[in-house]
Amino acid sequence: MNVLMLSLDSSILDKNSISAGRMKNYGSICDELHIIVLGKSGKAEKLADNIFVYSTSEKRMLALITLFFKASKILQKEKDWIITCQDPFETGLIGWLLARKFKVGFEVQLHGDFYSNPYWKKERLLNGFRFYLGKFVLKRANSVRAVSERIKKSIGGFAKGKINKIPIYTEIKSFNYSAGKRKDYLTLLAVGNLVPVKNHKQLIGVFAEIKKELQNAKLIIVGDGPLKKSLQLYSFTALQLEKNIVFAGHRENLADYYNSADILIHPSLYEGWGRALIEAAHFGAPIIMTDVGLAGEVIKNEESGLVVPVNDKEALKNAIIRLAKDKELQKKLAQNAKKAVEEKMCTKEQYLEKIKENWKAILA
């Protein structure tokens, strides 16, 4: 079985990245894995003897054309191929056209929640077009992999192929940590790329308000992205919270941050799954999150976390104050979240077996 993957994840080109490591795992369950990364120029890489990574032009239209012809050249080899695309939009459309041309199996992966909330569609004008393009592609896929039950339900009314729920595997056993919780101040932690969907600006605004009541609180934001400078300007200049908010930047190993956090806050507008939440639960950090991604599936309101409505500033504020003042509730939520993760998350071997079975079914 040979797999052609069309991806938007440029970090795959970095051999030491988490994404590259995940590709190496996929390579262990197929004969050959060829990955074309859309919109990232660079030389071809070989992650292993049977794993090949190619890049395209950074200019969008040229990248799509390059993607199609590079993929066609690979698929011309007389082997048993399937195509898997990491989104149902541009790469999904190219994948469907290639699957038709070469008469091979076609899978679409859904890592984002595009059809159960209004925020993604309104985020960019182009997303209004992508909303319908995605439906067109999903209707024509032989198989759809949804990373959460929320996503699976959102496409059940129009996706024609088999829909498999396979969450993203999160490697946590390898984390090393040494830090413990600070007793001199309350540590609030947020983990995520500094992009609009993560809703950090609202969290910072809420933090400014609760500082009046929780004077010993500190907010640590782990992650990097295009909004970093504007969020720092808002935090340090507009709100004058330079002593209370820390921008820690990108971190590969977050164990110390999770272990020292009194509360993990996840204020996203939408989310496919939520790897940071799985990691935080494993390390015993009580969780407050919006009703996105794995909320209701792994993190359940009042049982293993506090789940608040999306973009509800007042609800988020009240949840933080409530949990910060209730040590028993913190303990209960943390214990239940850790237990839920242990019960619901599969091993790496089980995860890869599910992926392999799904690919074999498409090939058949």
C-alpha positions in Angstrom: 0.0 0.0 0.0 1.4 3.4 -1.1 0.1 6.7 0.2 0.2 10.2 -1.4 -0.5 12.9 1.2 -1.4 16.5 0.3 -0.7 18.8 3.2 -0.6 22.4 4.3 1.7 21.7 7.3 5.1 23.2 6.4 6.7 22.0 9.6 6.8 18.5 8.0 9.9 19.9 6.1 11.7 20.2 9.5 13.0 16.7 10.2 13.0 17.4 14.0 9.4 18.7 14.2 6.5 16.9 15.9 4.8 16.7 12.5 7.8 15.1 10.8 7.8 12.5 13.6 4.1 11.8 13.0 4.9 11.2 9.3 7.6 8.7 10.3 4.9 6.9 12.2 2.7 6.8 9.2 5.5 5.5 7.1 5.7 2.5 9.3 2.3 1.3 8.2 2.7 1.6 4.4 5.2 0.7 1.7 5.8 4.2 0.6 4.6 7.6 1.8 4.9 10.6 -0.5 4.0 14.0 1.1 3.5 17.2 -0.9 3.4 20.4 1.2 1.4 23.2 -0.4 2.7 26.7 -0.4 6.2 26.2 1.0 9.2 26.4 -1.3 12.3 24.3 -0.5 14.1 21.2 -1.5 12.7 17.7 -1.4 13.4 15.9 1.9 13.7 12.2 2.7 12.4 11.5 6.2 13.1 7.8 6.0 13.9 5.2 3.3 10.2 5.1 2.3 9.1 8.6 3.2 9.5 11.4 0.7 8.5 15.1 1.2 8.2 17.6 -1.6 7.4 21.3 -1.5 5.7 23.7 -3.9 5.9 27.4 -4.7 4.8 29.9 -2.0 2.5 31.7 -4.6 -0.9 30.1 -4.2 -2.1 29.5 -7.8 1.4 28.4 -8.9 1.5 26.1 -5.8 -1.8 24.4 -6.8 -0.6 23.8 -10.3 2.8 22.5 -9.1 1.0 20.3 -6.6 -1.2 18.7 -9.3 1.7 18.0 -11.7 4.1 16.7 -8.9 1.3 14.4 -7.6 0.5 13.2 -11.2 4.2 12.2 -11.7 4.2 10.2 -8.5 0.9 8.5 -9.2 2.1 7.3 -12.6 4.1 4.7 -10.9 2.3 1.3 -11.2 1.5 0.7 -7.6 -1.5 0.5 -5.3 -2.1 4.1 -4.3 -4.5 6.0 -2.1 -4.6 9.8 -1.8 -5.2 11.5 1.6 -5.7 15.3 2.0 -5.4 17.2 5.2 -8.2 19.6 4.4 -11.3 19.5 2.2 -10.6 22.8 0.3 -7.8 23.5 -2.2 -5.8 20.3 -1.5 -9.0 18.4 -1.2 -10.1 19.5 -4.7 -6.8 18.7 -6.2 -6.9 15.3 -4.4 -10.3 14.5 -5.8 -9.3 15.5 -9.4 -6.2 13.2 -9.1 -8.3 10.4 -7.7 -10.6 10.6 -10.6 -7.8 10.8 -13.1 -5.8 7.8 -11.7 -8.8 5.9 -10.4 -7.5 5.5 -6.9 -9.0 5.7 -3.4 -9.5 9.2 -1.9 -9.6 10.2 1.8 -10.2 13.7 3.3 -9.0 14.5 6.8 -10.9 17.0 8.9 -8.7 18.5 11.5 -10.7 21.7 11.8 -14.3 22.4 12.8 -15.7 24.1 9.7 -19.3 23.1 9.8 -20.7 23.3 13.4 -20.0 26.9 14.2 -20.2 30.3 12.4 -16.8 31.7 13.3 -14.6 30.0 10.8 -16.9 30.9 7.9 -16.9 34.6 8.9 -13.2 34.8 9.6 -12.2 35.5 6.0 -14.2 36.3 2.8 -12.5 33.3 1.1 -13.9 31.0 3.7 -17.4 31.6 2.5 -16.4 30.0 -0.8 -14.3 27.3 0.9 -17.4 26.3 3.0 -19.2 25.1 -0.1 -16.1 23.8 -1.8 -15.5 21.6 1.2 -19.0 20.2 1.0 -18.5 19.5 -2.7 -15.3 17.6 -2.0 -16.5 15.7 1.1 -19.5 14.4 -0.8 -17.1 12.8 -3.2 -14.5 11.3 -0.8 -14.4 7.5 -0.4 -13.6 8.1 3.3 -13.5 11.0 5.7 -11.4 11.0 8.9 -12.8 13.3 11.5 -10.7 14.0 14.6 -13.6 14.6 16.9 -17.2 13.5 17.5 -18.2 17.2 17.0 -16.8 17.3 13.5 -18.2 13.8 12.6 -21.7 14.9 13.5 -21.3 18.2 11.7 -20.7 16.5 8.3 -23.0 13.5 8.8 -25.8 15.1 6.7 -23.8 15.5 3.5 -20.6 13.4 3.5 -21.4 10.3 1.4 -18.4 8.1 2.2 -17.6 6.3 5.5 -16.8 8.8 8.3 -14.3 7.5 10.8 -13.6 9.3 14.0 -9.8 9.1 14.7 -8.5 11.7 17.1 -5.0 13.0 16.9 -2.6 10.9 18.8 -0.8 12.9 21.5 2.6 11.6 22.8 2.9 12.6 26.4 4.9 9.8 28.1 8.1 11.2 26.8 7.7 14.6 28.5 10.2 15.4 31.3 9.3 18.0 33.9 10.7 19.4 37.1 8.6 22.5 38.1 5.9 22.4 40.6 3.0 24.8 41.4 4.0 28.2 42.8 2.5 29.1 46.2 3.2 32.8 45.9 0.9 33.5 43.0 -1.9 32.0 40.9 -0.7 30.7 37.5 -3.1 30.9 34.6 -1.8 29.2 31.5 -2.9 29.5 27.8 -1.3 27.4 25.1 -1.8 28.0 21.4 -0.6 29.8 18.3 -1.1 33.6 18.5 -3.8 33.8 15.8 -7.3 35.3 15.9 -9.1 31.9 16.3 -7.4 31.3 19.7 -9.1 34.5 21.0 -6.2 35.6 23.2 -7.2 39.2 23.1 -10.5 38.4 24.9 -8.6 36.4 27.5 -6.2 39.2 28.1 -9.1 41.6 28.5 -10.8 39.3 31.0 -7.5 38.9 32.9 -7.2 42.7 33.3 -10.7 42.7 34.9 -10.1 39.7 37.3 -6.8 41.2 38.5 -8.8 43.5 40.7 -10.2 40.4 42.5 -7.3 38.0 42.0 -4.4 40.2 42.8 -1.8 37.5 42.9 -2.7 36.1 39.5 -0.2 35.8 36.6 -1.1 34.9 33.0 1.4 32.9 31.0 0.8 32.6 27.2 2.8 29.9 25.4 2.9 30.1 21.6 4.0 32.3 18.7 2.3 33.8 15.7 1.4 36.9 13.7 -0.5 38.5 16.6 2.4 38.5 19.1 3.3 42.1 18.7 -0.2 43.5 18.8 -1.1 41.3 21.8 2.0 42.5 23.7 1.2 46.1 22.8 -2.4 45.6 24.1 -1.1 43.9 27.3 1.8 46.1 28.2 0.9 49.5 26.8 -2.9 49.7 26.8 -3.5 47.6 30.0 -0.1 48.1 31.6 0.2 44.5 32.7 3.9 43.9 31.9 4.4 42.5 35.4 1.5 40.1 35.2 1.5 38.7 31.7 4.3 36.6 30.2 4.6 35.8 26.5 6.8 32.6 26.7 7.0 32.1 22.9 7.0 28.7 21.2 8.0 25.7 23.3 8.4 22.1 22.2 8.3 20.6 25.7 5.5 22.1 27.8 5.6 19.7 30.7 6.9 22.3 33.2 4.3 24.8 32.1 1.4 22.4 32.6 2.8 21.0 35.8 3.1 24.5 37.4 -0.3 25.8 36.1 -3.1 26.3 38.5 -5.6 26.6 35.7 -5.3 26.0 31.9 -7.6 28.4 29.9 -8.5 27.6 26.3 -10.7 30.4 24.9 -10.8 29.4 21.2 -13.6 30.4 18.8 -13.4 27.1 17.1 -11.2 24.0 17.4 -10.8 20.6 15.7 -9.6 18.7 18.7 -7.3 20.3 21.2 -3.9 18.6 21.8 -2.9 21.1 24.5 -6.0 20.1 26.5 -5.0 16.5 26.4 -1.5 17.3 27.6 -2.8 19.7 30.3 -5.2 17.0 31.6 -2.4 14.5 31.8 -0.3 16.8 34.0 -3.3 17.5 36.3 -4.0 21.1 35.3 -7.7 22.1 35.9 -9.2 23.2 32.6 -11.5 26.0 31.6 -12.4 26.0 27.9 -15.0 27.2 25.4 -17.4 24.7 23.9 -15.2 23.7 21.0 -13.2 20.6 19.8 -13.2 17.8 22.4 -15.5 19.6 24.8 -18.4 17.3 25.7 -16.4 14.3 24.5 -13.3 14.3 26.7 -13.7 17.5 28.8 -17.2 17.6 30.2 -18.7 20.6 31.9 -18.6 20.5 35.8 -17.2 17.0 35.6 -13.7 17.2 34.1 -13.5 20.9 33.3 -15.6 24.1 33.1 -17.0 24.6 29.6 -18.3 28.1 28.7 -20.1 29.4 25.6 -17.9 30.5 22.7 -16.9 34.2 22.8 -18.8 34.8 26.0 -16.5 37.2 27.9 -18.6 37.3 31.1 -19.0 33.5 31.3 -15.2 33.1 30.9 -14.5 35.7 33.6 -16.9 34.1 36.1 -15.5 30.6 35.4 -11.9 31.8 36.1 -12.8 33.6 39.3 -14.9 30.6 40.5 -12.3 28.0 39.8 -9.4 30.1 41.2 -11.2 30.4 44.6 -12.3 26.8 44.8 -9.4 24.4 45.5 -11.7 21.4 45.9 -13.2 22.0 42.5 -9.8 22.4 41.0 -8.8 19.0 42.4 -12.0 17.3 41.3 -11.8 18.6 37.7 -8.1 17.8 37.4 -8.5 14.2 38.6 -11.5 13.6 36.4 -9.9 15.1 33.3 -6.7 12.9 33.8 -8.9 9.9 34.2 -11.0 10.7 31.1 -7.8 11.1 29.0 -6.4 7.8 30.2 -9.7 6.0 29.4 -10.4 7.6 26.0 -7.0 8.0 24.4 -5.5 5.1 22.6 -1.9 4.0 22.4 0.3 4.9 19.5 0.1 1.3 18.2 -3.8 1.4 18.4 -3.9 4.8 16.7 -1.6 3.6 13.8 -3.7 0.4 13.4 -6.9 2.5 13.0 -5.2 4.6 10.3 -3.9 1.5 8.6 -7.3 -0.2 8.6 -8.9 2.9 7.2 -6.4 3.2 4.4 -6.7 -0.5 3.6 -10.4 -0.2 3.3 -10.1 2.7 0.9 -7.6 0.7 -1.2 -10.0 -2.2 -1.4 
